């Protein structure tokens, strides 16, 4: 009797486990369908890889592969550089990875000690325990590779806590790689192998106002300037006279709120500009011009062209306000930028700018443009510069908080996101819609008159719609519309008439809607297309049915 009960319990447990597994697998499948990403495929590959990401731009569609990187300590930040054919990623916690579209490998290169452990210990001491500490903002800020005089070098910038002096600032460290290094996987580096070539001055005390140390305001981004010289955008760490007792960006005898030129050989520096706030992106373009992407306060994120010995106004002038929507108390003007060097471009409301780079040999319509990444809006902005003037700033949806943007040596654009993903972006290899239409006309054996009427109807559709199934911003994408549920794409402005219609886009529903949109769904924004010709209407529906 006991044996039978035991067998019954064992069988019941097995059934229960199978049900749970089936539910879990079904959950993954449903998640995969909802997100349009192949999560199941990624699990089978044994690596967190997405290869179905599509983005749209005016001149070209983009496709991306995304690779996830493991992180141990909570926080955001990090940066990328290219060493020969290897993409190098440093996380906010200082771990250095090589990443490609197939996955990642962690190197044995240990970053110099930034004093994080000592700072956490100090924060718990009687002296500092009553201050507000945010450890997630303590981070490594940027990484650079350069080659000079037959030697390879890596350069790091990071926020550093000096335990003996109980203060902090930005440090620049350089590593001379062993001769004939072909891969960073071949070297093992200890924290003490790095040379500290520069520390910003003065060393800052912990603040009793607001938060003790605000590493997210460090800036710390770098760009190779010439030979062994770099440009450093050093933020003010929120020492602005409002969130700290003093303001440093307008004071010439310190390094905060400044763009610096640093000689990595001699350790000497000079200020190129002052009056800057928090530069999350720094680059030198093909003409040798220095551009920085700079956080404003609430509103007024800036793209600044840095010219020698110029003053960019912070905190005496800004296009932003306080975070409670009041005029910035130290500003000499309200909502204007007239007394100091104005930005080349500003974003209002704020987009939370992050990285910046220049694009070359990527796509004929993009080459020479700047790319600025953003956190808040989860976009990248493609910026066309003519001289010192911005012609346009095209937003491109990414759907992730983008921390850093970089162009790898193979020409691909690479993004580093706050969800700890590396996205490799290339122009999409799509068949031209004109070729698709021409093939359809040939297949349907349309004569010249029928072809003309059909193409005219398609052109009217293309005034609003795109023939894909991922761009639904302006109007629903038409790829796969046949037998799709009515009003079920990601388009946000469906009329109530279409929402309440229900059903699917069958041939009968498509015909009725295209012939008389208002009769089919009263209140729809779809204009009457004047499709009176029955043959043209039939050809258009045939095309939509095949468009999968």
C-alpha positions as CSV (number, residue, x, y, z in Angstrom):
1,X,0.0,0.0,0.0
2,X,2.8,2.4,0.9
3,X,4.6,1.6,-2.3
4,X,1.5,2.4,-4.4
5,X,1.1,5.8,-2.6
6,X,4.8,6.5,-3.1
7,X,4.5,5.7,-6.9
8,X,1.3,7.9,-7.1
9,X,3.1,10.8,-5.4
10,X,6.1,10.4,-7.7
11,X,4.0,10.3,-10.8
12,X,2.1,13.4,-9.7
13,X,5.3,15.3,-9.0
14,X,6.6,14.4,-12.4
15,X,3.4,15.7,-14.1
16,X,3.6,18.9,-12.1
17,X,7.2,19.5,-13.1
18,X,6.3,18.9,-16.8
19,X,3.5,21.4,-16.5
20,X,5.8,24.0,-15.0
21,X,8.4,23.4,-17.7
22,X,5.7,23.6,-20.4
23,X,4.4,26.8,-18.9
24,X,7.9,28.3,-18.7
25,X,8.7,27.4,-22.3
26,X,5.4,28.7,-23.4
27,X,6.1,32.0,-21.5
28,X,9.4,32.3,-23.4
29,X,7.7,31.7,-26.7
30,X,5.0,34.3,-25.9
31,X,7.7,36.8,-24.8
32,X,9.5,36.1,-28.1
33,X,6.4,36.8,-30.1
34,X,5.6,40.0,-28.2
35,X,9.1,41.4,-28.5
36,X,9.9,40.3,-32.1
37,X,13.2,38.9,-30.8
38,X,14.4,35.3,-30.9
39,X,14.8,34.7,-27.1
40,X,14.4,30.9,-27.6
41,X,17.1,31.0,-30.3
42,X,19.4,32.9,-28.0
43,X,19.0,30.3,-25.3
44,X,19.7,27.5,-27.7
45,X,22.9,29.3,-28.8
46,X,24.0,29.6,-25.2
47,X,24.5,33.3,-25.6
48,X,22.4,36.4,-25.1
49,X,22.3,37.5,-28.8
50,X,19.6,39.3,-30.6
51,X,19.8,39.6,-34.4
52,X,16.4,40.8,-35.5
53,X,16.7,44.5,-34.4
54,X,15.7,47.0,-37.0
55,X,15.9,50.8,-36.9
56,X,14.8,53.3,-39.5
57,X,16.4,56.5,-40.8
58,X,15.4,58.8,-43.6
59,X,18.2,57.6,-46.0
60,X,18.7,54.1,-44.9
61,X,17.2,51.4,-42.8
62,X,19.5,49.9,-40.2
63,X,19.8,46.4,-38.7
64,X,21.5,45.4,-35.5
65,X,22.8,42.5,-33.6
66,X,22.8,42.9,-29.8
67,X,25.1,41.1,-27.3
68,X,24.5,41.2,-23.5
69,X,27.5,41.6,-21.1
70,X,27.4,40.3,-17.5
71,X,27.8,43.0,-14.8
72,X,28.5,42.3,-11.1
73,X,27.9,45.7,-9.5
74,X,24.8,47.8,-9.9
75,X,25.3,51.0,-11.9
76,X,25.6,52.5,-15.3
77,X,28.5,53.9,-17.4
78,X,31.3,52.5,-19.3
79,X,32.8,53.1,-22.7
80,X,34.3,51.5,-25.9
81,X,37.4,51.7,-28.1
82,X,38.9,49.7,-31.0
83,X,42.2,47.8,-30.6
84,X,43.2,46.7,-34.1
85,X,40.2,44.5,-35.2
86,X,38.9,44.0,-31.6
87,X,36.1,46.0,-30.0
88,X,37.0,46.8,-26.4
89,X,34.3,47.5,-23.8
90,X,35.0,48.7,-20.3
91,X,32.1,48.6,-17.8
92,X,31.4,51.1,-15.1
93,X,33.0,48.7,-12.6
94,X,36.2,48.5,-14.6
95,X,36.0,45.0,-16.2
96,X,37.4,44.9,-19.8
97,X,35.8,42.7,-22.4
98,X,36.3,42.0,-26.1
99,X,32.9,41.8,-27.9
100,X,31.9,40.8,-31.4
101,X,28.6,39.8,-33.0
102,X,29.0,36.2,-31.8
103,X,29.5,37.0,-28.1
104,X,32.2,38.2,-25.7
105,X,35.3,37.3,-23.8
106,X,36.6,39.0,-20.6
107,X,40.2,39.9,-20.7
108,X,42.8,39.5,-18.0
109,X,43.4,43.3,-18.0
110,X,42.7,44.6,-14.5
111,X,42.0,48.4,-14.3
112,X,43.9,50.6,-11.9
113,X,42.4,50.8,-8.4
114,X,39.9,53.7,-8.3
115,X,39.6,53.6,-4.5
116,X,35.9,52.4,-4.6
117,X,36.4,50.0,-1.7
118,X,38.1,52.6,0.4
119,X,35.3,55.1,-0.4
120,X,32.6,52.7,0.7
121,X,34.5,52.2,4.0
122,X,34.9,55.9,4.5
123,X,31.2,56.5,3.8
124,X,30.4,54.2,6.8
125,X,32.7,56.0,9.1
126,X,31.5,58.4,11.8
127,X,32.9,61.3,9.9
128,X,30.8,60.7,6.7
129,X,28.0,58.4,7.6
130,X,25.4,61.2,7.8
131,X,26.1,62.3,4.2
132,X,24.1,61.0,1.2
133,X,26.2,58.5,-0.8
134,X,25.3,57.1,-4.2
135,X,27.8,54.3,-4.9
136,X,26.3,53.4,-8.3
137,X,27.7,56.7,-9.7
138,X,31.3,55.9,-8.8
139,X,32.7,54.6,-12.1
140,X,35.3,54.2,-14.8
141,X,34.3,56.8,-17.5
142,X,36.2,56.2,-20.7
143,X,38.8,54.2,-22.6
144,X,41.1,55.0,-25.5
145,X,43.6,53.1,-27.7
146,X,46.3,54.8,-29.6
147,X,49.6,53.8,-31.4
148,X,52.7,55.9,-31.3
149,X,56.4,55.3,-31.9
150,X,55.9,51.6,-32.5
151,X,54.0,51.1,-29.2
152,X,50.4,50.4,-28.3
153,X,48.7,52.2,-25.5
154,X,45.5,52.1,-23.6
155,X,44.2,55.1,-21.7
156,X,41.6,55.2,-18.9
157,X,39.7,58.0,-17.2
158,X,37.8,57.4,-14.0
159,X,36.7,58.9,-10.8
160,X,39.2,58.3,-8.0
161,X,38.9,58.4,-4.2
162,X,42.2,59.2,-2.5
163,X,41.8,57.6,1.0
164,X,44.7,59.4,2.7
165,X,43.4,62.8,1.7
166,X,39.7,61.9,1.9
167,X,38.9,63.6,-1.4
168,X,38.1,62.7,-5.0
169,X,38.7,63.8,-8.6
170,X,39.3,62.5,-12.1
171,X,42.4,60.4,-12.8
172,X,43.9,59.5,-16.2
173,X,46.0,56.3,-16.4
174,X,48.0,54.9,-19.3
175,X,49.1,51.4,-20.0
176,X,51.9,50.6,-22.4
177,X,51.1,47.2,-23.9
178,X,53.7,44.5,-24.4
179,X,55.5,44.7,-27.8
180,X,53.8,42.8,-30.7
181,X,50.5,42.4,-28.9
182,X,48.0,41.2,-31.5
183,X,45.1,40.5,-29.1
184,X,44.2,41.9,-25.7
185,X,43.3,38.3,-24.8
186,X,47.1,37.5,-24.9
187,X,48.1,39.9,-22.1
188,X,47.7,39.9,-18.3
189,X,47.7,43.2,-16.6
190,X,47.7,44.0,-12.9
191,X,46.2,47.3,-11.5
192,X,49.7,48.5,-10.6
193,X,50.9,48.1,-14.2
194,X,49.1,51.3,-15.1
195,X,50.8,54.7,-14.9
196,X,48.8,57.5,-13.4
197,X,49.7,60.4,-15.7
198,X,47.2,63.0,-14.5
199,X,44.9,63.9,-11.6
200,X,42.5,66.8,-11.8
201,X,43.1,69.6,-9.3
202,X,42.1,70.4,-6.6
203,X,41.0,67.2,-5.0
204,X,37.4,67.6,-4.1
205,X,35.9,67.2,-0.6
206,X,32.7,65.3,0.0
207,X,29.6,67.6,0.0
208,X,27.1,67.9,2.8
209,X,24.7,69.5,0.3
210,X,22.6,67.2,-1.9
211,X,24.9,64.2,-2.4
212,X,28.4,63.7,-1.1
213,X,30.0,62.6,-4.4
214,X,28.2,62.9,-7.8
215,X,30.2,60.7,-10.1
216,X,27.5,60.9,-12.8
217,X,28.5,64.6,-13.2
218,X,32.2,63.7,-13.8
219,X,32.0,63.8,-17.6
220,X,35.4,62.1,-18.0
221,X,35.1,61.4,-21.7
222,X,38.2,61.6,-23.8
223,X,39.3,62.0,-27.4
224,X,42.7,61.5,-29.1
225,X,43.9,64.9,-30.1
226,X,47.3,64.6,-31.7
227,X,50.0,62.0,-31.0
228,X,50.2,61.5,-27.3
229,X,47.8,64.4,-26.4
230,X,44.2,63.9,-25.5
231,X,41.2,66.1,-24.9
232,X,39.3,65.5,-21.6
233,X,35.9,66.8,-20.9
234,X,36.0,67.2,-17.1
235,X,32.6,67.8,-15.5
236,X,31.9,70.0,-12.4
237,X,30.7,67.1,-10.2
238,X,27.8,69.3,-9.4
239,X,29.9,71.9,-7.8
240,X,27.8,74.7,-9.2
241,X,26.9,77.0,-6.3
242,X,23.3,75.5,-6.1
243,X,23.9,71.8,-5.4
244,X,27.2,72.6,-3.7
245,X,28.5,75.6,-1.6
246,X,30.9,76.7,-4.4
247,X,30.9,76.9,-8.2
248,X,34.0,75.8,-10.0
249,X,33.3,76.0,-13.8
250,X,34.0,79.8,-14.0
251,X,37.1,79.7,-11.8
252,X,40.3,79.4,-13.8
253,X,42.6,77.8,-11.2
254,X,40.8,74.5,-11.1
255,X,40.1,71.7,-13.7
256,X,36.3,71.3,-13.1
257,X,33.7,72.3,-15.7
258,X,36.5,72.6,-18.3
259,X,37.7,71.0,-21.5
260,X,41.4,70.2,-21.0
261,X,44.3,69.2,-23.3
262,X,46.5,66.7,-21.6
263,X,50.0,65.6,-22.7
264,X,50.2,61.9,-21.7
265,X,54.0,61.9,-21.9
266,X,54.7,64.9,-19.7
267,X,51.5,65.0,-17.6
268,X,51.1,68.7,-18.3
269,X,47.7,70.2,-19.2
270,X,46.1,73.4,-20.3
271,X,42.5,74.6,-20.3
272,X,40.9,74.9,-23.8
273,X,37.6,76.2,-22.4
274,X,35.7,76.9,-19.2
275,X,32.0,77.3,-18.3
276,X,31.1,73.7,-19.2
277,X,28.9,71.4,-17.0
278,X,28.8,67.7,-17.7
279,X,30.3,66.5,-21.0
280,X,29.2,63.0,-21.6
281,X,30.6,62.9,-25.1
282,X,33.9,64.3,-26.5
283,X,35.3,64.0,-30.1
284,X,37.7,65.5,-32.5
285,X,36.4,65.6,-36.1
286,X,38.2,65.2,-39.4
287,X,39.0,69.0,-39.5
288,X,40.5,68.9,-36.0
289,X,37.5,70.6,-34.4
290,X,36.5,69.6,-30.9
291,X,32.8,68.8,-30.2
292,X,31.3,68.0,-26.9
293,X,27.8,66.7,-26.0
294,X,26.9,68.3,-22.7
295,X,24.2,67.8,-20.2
296,X,22.3,70.9,-19.3
297,X,20.0,71.2,-16.2
298,X,16.3,70.7,-16.8
299,X,16.2,71.6,-20.5
300,X,19.1,72.9,-22.6
301,X,21.3,69.9,-23.4
302,X,24.0,71.2,-25.7
303,X,26.2,70.4,-28.6
304,X,29.2,72.7,-28.2
305,X,32.0,73.4,-30.7
306,X,35.0,74.0,-28.4
307,X,37.2,76.9,-29.4
308,X,40.4,77.8,-27.6
309,X,40.0,80.0,-24.4
310,X,36.3,80.4,-24.8
311,X,33.7,80.6,-22.0
312,X,30.5,78.6,-22.5
313,X,28.7,80.2,-19.7
314,X,27.9,77.5,-17.1
315,X,26.6,78.2,-14.4
316,X,26.1,81.9,-15.2
317,X,24.1,81.1,-18.3
318,X,22.0,78.2,-19.4
319,X,19.0,77.3,-21.6
320,X,17.7,75.1,-18.8
321,X,15.9,75.7,-15.5
322,X,16.0,74.2,-12.0
323,X,14.5,70.7,-11.6
324,X,11.4,72.2,-10.0
325,X,10.8,74.3,-13.1
326,X,12.1,77.6,-11.7
327,X,14.6,80.0,-13.4
328,X,18.2,79.0,-12.8
329,X,19.2,81.2,-9.9
330,X,22.6,82.1,-11.1
331,X,21.7,82.8,-14.8
332,X,22.2,86.2,-16.3
333,X,19.3,85.7,-18.7
334,X,16.2,83.5,-18.6
335,X,15.7,81.2,-21.5
336,X,18.4,82.8,-23.6
337,X,22.1,82.4,-24.2
338,X,23.4,85.8,-25.2
339,X,26.4,86.8,-23.0
340,X,28.7,83.7,-23.4
341,X,29.5,81.4,-26.3
342,X,26.2,79.9,-27.4
343,X,25.8,76.2,-28.2
344,X,26.0,75.1,-31.8
345,X,22.8,73.2,-31.1
346,X,20.5,72.7,-28.1
347,X,17.8,70.2,-27.2
348,X,14.7,71.5,-25.4
349,X,13.3,69.5,-23.6
350,X,16.4,67.6,-22.5
351,X,17.3,64.3,-24.2
352,X,20.0,63.4,-21.7
353,X,22.9,63.4,-24.2
354,X,25.6,60.8,-23.7
355,X,28.3,59.8,-26.3
356,X,29.3,61.4,-29.5
357,X,31.3,60.3,-32.6
358,X,31.8,61.0,-36.2
359,X,30.8,58.5,-38.9
360,X,32.8,57.7,-42.0
361,X,32.7,54.9,-44.6
362,X,29.3,53.7,-43.3
363,X,26.8,54.9,-45.8
364,X,27.1,57.6,-48.5
365,X,24.2,59.6,-47.0
366,X,25.8,59.4,-43.5
367,X,29.5,59.8,-44.0
368,X,30.9,62.8,-42.2
369,X,27.9,63.2,-39.9
370,X,28.1,63.2,-36.1
371,X,26.1,60.7,-34.0
372,X,25.0,61.7,-30.5
373,X,23.5,59.1,-28.2
374,X,20.9,59.7,-25.6
375,X,19.6,58.3,-22.3
376,X,16.2,59.8,-21.7
377,X,14.8,59.6,-25.2
378,X,16.4,56.3,-26.0
379,X,17.5,57.5,-29.4
380,X,20.6,58.4,-31.4
381,X,20.7,61.7,-33.3
382,X,22.4,62.0,-36.6
383,X,23.7,65.5,-37.0
384,X,24.7,67.1,-40.2
385,X,27.4,69.9,-39.8
386,X,28.2,72.5,-42.4
387,X,31.0,74.7,-41.2
388,X,30.0,75.6,-37.7
389,X,26.3,75.3,-38.4
390,X,24.0,72.3,-37.7
391,X,21.8,71.6,-40.7
392,X,19.6,69.0,-39.1
393,X,19.5,66.5,-36.1
394,X,17.6,63.4,-37.2
395,X,16.3,61.3,-34.2
396,X,16.5,57.5,-34.7
397,X,14.7,55.2,-32.2
398,X,16.8,52.6,-30.4
399,X,14.5,51.7,-27.6
400,X,17.3,51.5,-25.1
401,X,19.1,54.1,-22.9
402,X,22.3,54.5,-25.0
403,X,25.4,55.3,-22.9
404,X,28.1,55.4,-25.5
405,X,28.4,55.5,-29.3
406,X,31.4,54.4,-31.3
407,X,32.4,53.4,-34.8
408,X,34.4,50.2,-34.9
409,X,37.3,49.7,-37.3
410,X,35.1,47.5,-39.6
411,X,32.8,50.5,-40.2
412,X,29.9,49.3,-38.0
413,X,28.3,51.7,-35.5
414,X,28.4,50.3,-32.0
415,X,26.2,51.3,-29.1
416,X,26.6,50.5,-25.4
417,X,23.4,50.6,-23.5
418,X,22.4,50.9,-19.8
419,X,20.8,47.4,-20.1
420,X,24.4,46.3,-20.6
421,X,24.1,45.4,-24.3
422,X,26.4,46.0,-27.2
423,X,24.6,46.7,-30.4
424,X,26.4,46.4,-33.7
425,X,24.6,48.5,-36.4
426,X,25.0,48.3,-40.2
427,X,22.9,49.5,-43.1
428,X,20.1,47.1,-43.9
429,X,20.5,45.0,-47.0
430,X,17.0,45.4,-48.2
431,X,15.7,45.0,-51.7
432,X,14.7,48.3,-53.3
433,X,10.9,48.8,-53.2
434,X,11.0,49.8,-56.9
435,X,12.5,46.4,-57.7
436,X,9.8,44.7,-55.7
437,X,7.1,46.6,-57.5
438,X,8.7,45.9,-60.9
439,X,8.8,42.2,-60.2
440,X,5.2,42.2,-59.1
441,X,4.1,43.9,-62.3
442,X,6.0,41.4,-64.4
443,X,4.6,38.4,-62.4
444,X,1.0,39.7,-62.8
445,X,1.6,40.5,-66.5
446,X,0.2,44.0,-66.2
447,X,0.1,46.0,-69.4
448,X,1.4,49.6,-69.5
449,X,-2.0,51.1,-68.6
450,X,-2.6,48.7,-65.7
451,X,1.0,49.1,-64.5
452,X,0.6,52.9,-64.5
453,X,-2.7,52.8,-62.5
454,X,-1.2,50.3,-60.0
455,X,2.0,52.2,-59.4
456,X,-0.1,55.4,-58.9
457,X,-2.1,53.7,-56.2
458,X,1.1,52.5,-54.5
459,X,2.6,55.9,-54.6
460,X,-0.4,57.3,-52.8
461,X,0.1,54.7,-50.1
462,X,3.7,55.6,-49.7
463,X,3.0,59.2,-48.9
464,X,2.2,58.0,-45.4
465,X,2.9,54.3,-45.1
466,X,6.1,52.3,-45.3
467,X,6.2,48.8,-46.7
468,X,7.7,47.1,-43.7
469,X,6.4,45.7,-40.4
470,X,8.5,47.6,-37.9
471,X,8.0,51.3,-38.6
472,X,4.6,52.3,-37.4
473,X,5.4,55.9,-36.2
474,X,3.8,57.9,-39.0
475,X,1.3,55.3,-40.1
476,X,1.0,51.5,-39.8
477,X,3.6,49.6,-41.7
478,X,2.0,47.5,-44.5
479,X,4.2,44.4,-44.6
480,X,2.1,41.5,-43.5
481,X,-1.1,43.5,-43.4
482,X,-3.1,40.7,-45.1
483,X,-5.0,38.7,-42.5
484,X,-3.5,40.8,-39.7
485,X,-5.9,42.0,-37.0
486,X,-7.3,45.5,-37.7
487,X,-5.7,48.2,-35.7
488,X,-3.1,45.8,-34.1
489,X,0.3,47.3,-35.0
490,X,2.4,49.6,-32.8
491,X,0.8,52.7,-34.5
492,X,-0.4,55.0,-31.6
493,X,-3.1,57.0,-33.3
494,X,-5.7,54.6,-34.6
495,X,-9.2,56.1,-34.7
496,X,-11.9,54.8,-32.5
497,X,-13.7,53.7,-35.7
498,X,-10.8,51.3,-36.5
499,X,-10.3,50.2,-32.9
500,X,-13.9,49.2,-32.6
501,X,-14.0,47.4,-36.0
502,X,-12.4,44.1,-34.9
503,X,-11.7,41.3,-37.3
504,X,-8.8,41.0,-39.8
505,X,-7.7,42.7,-43.0
506,X,-9.3,40.2,-45.4
507,X,-9.6,40.9,-49.1
508,X,-13.2,42.1,-48.5
509,X,-12.2,44.4,-45.7
510,X,-9.3,45.8,-47.6
511,X,-11.4,46.5,-50.6
512,X,-14.1,48.2,-48.6
513,X,-11.6,50.4,-46.6
514,X,-9.6,51.4,-49.7
515,X,-12.7,52.3,-51.7
516,X,-14.4,54.4,-48.9
517,X,-12.4,54.7,-45.7
518,X,-15.0,56.8,-43.8
519,X,-17.8,54.4,-44.6
520,X,-15.8,51.5,-43.4
521,X,-14.5,53.2,-40.2
522,X,-16.0,56.6,-39.4
523,X,-13.5,59.1,-38.1
524,X,-10.4,57.4,-39.5
525,X,-7.6,59.6,-40.6
526,X,-7.1,57.7,-43.8
527,X,-8.0,60.0,-46.7
528,X,-10.1,58.8,-49.6
529,X,-7.6,57.6,-52.2
530,X,-9.9,57.8,-55.2
531,X,-9.5,54.2,-56.1
532,X,-12.4,53.9,-58.5
533,X,-10.6,51.7,-61.0
534,X,-11.5,48.1,-60.1
535,X,-8.4,46.6,-61.8
536,X,-6.0,49.0,-59.9
537,X,-7.8,48.2,-56.7
538,X,-7.5,44.5,-57.3
539,X,-3.8,44.8,-58.2
540,X,-3.1,46.8,-55.0
541,X,-4.8,44.2,-52.8
542,X,-3.0,41.4,-54.6
543,X,0.3,43.2,-53.8
544,X,-0.6,43.7,-50.2
545,X,-1.5,40.0,-49.9
546,X,1.9,39.0,-51.3
547,X,3.8,41.6,-49.1
548,X,5.0,39.2,-46.4
